[in-house]
Amino acid sequence: MRRGFRGFGSAESVEDAFYEALRQGDLAALMEIWADDDDVVCIHPGGERIEGLDAVRASWEEILQDGGMMIEPVRRHCTTGAALAVHHVVEAVQVREGGRRRVLHCNATNVFARDALGWRLIAHHASAPVEPEEGSRTTEAPGGVLH
């Protein structure tokens, strides 16, 4: 276990901390969210499967090298059991394209496991950007990067 782990009382609190760490560009806080296990998995949009805590850390370190991301979970569907929770999330990610700032949407799945110390993230898989659903719009927004 990593020193200073504060524990999370719910999968939702882990997910909230995950997105806040991304917005802040805080790698230490981000990695505190992940289970201390080499079975963790992360797949970034359009990327390959990344396995193991060290490899996951390296991927986020590269993504966050220029600072935080403008990212918000805008819709969630959560399924929670006694020791496992799966959240399907629509992420609004602000990016710069051709001198313009836009909001793109990614579908993401976050999987959490609970142990004696509380809830932790064990998998994050985000899709490539998807077209907005009917009735929603891709909007102008202030800066960020796609993870």
Secondary structure as the mmCIF struct_conf table of DSSP 4:
data_model
#
loop_
_struct_conf.conf_type_id
_struct_conf.id
_struct_conf.beg_label_comp_id
_struct_conf.beg_label_asym_id
_struct_conf.beg_label_seq_id
_struct_conf.end_label_comp_id
_struct_conf.end_label_asym_id
_struct_conf.end_label_seq_id
TURN_TY1_P TURN_TY1_P1 ARG A 3 GLY A 4
BEND BEND1 GLY A 9 SER A 10
HELX_RH_AL_P HELX_RH_AL_P1 ALA A 11 GLN A 24
TURN_TY1_P TURN_TY1_P2 GLY A 25 GLY A 25
HELX_RH_AL_P HELX_RH_AL_P2 LEU A 27 ILE A 33
STRN STRN1 TRP A 34 TRP A 34
BEND BEND2 ASP A 36 ASP A 37
TURN_TY1_P TURN_TY1_P3 ASP A 38 ASP A 39
STRN STRN2 VAL A 41 ILE A 43
TURN_TY1_P TURN_TY1_P4 PRO A 45 GLY A 46
STRN STRN3 ILE A 50 GLU A 51
BEND BEND3 GLY A 52 GLY A 52
HELX_RH_AL_P HELX_RH_AL_P3 LEU A 53 ILE A 63
TURN_TY1_P TURN_TY1_P5 LEU A 64 ASP A 66
STRN STRN4 ILE A 71 THR A 80
BEND BEND4 ALA A 82 ALA A 83
STRN STRN5 LEU A 84 GLU A 97
TURN_TY1_P TURN_TY1_P6 GLY A 98 GLY A 99
STRN STRN6 ARG A 100 ASP A 115
TURN_TY1_P TURN_TY1_P7 ALA A 116 LEU A 117
STRN STRN7 GLY A 118 ALA A 126
HELX_LH_PP_P HELX_LH_PP_P1 SER A 127 SER A 127
BEND BEND5 ALA A 128 ALA A 128
HELX_LH_PP_P HELX_LH_PP_P2 PRO A 129 PRO A 129
STRN STRN8 VAL A 130 VAL A 130
HELX_LH_PP_P HELX_LH_PP_P3 GLU A 131 GLU A 133
TURN_TY1_P TURN_TY1_P8 GLU A 134 GLY A 135
STRN STRN9 GLU A 140 GLU A 140
#
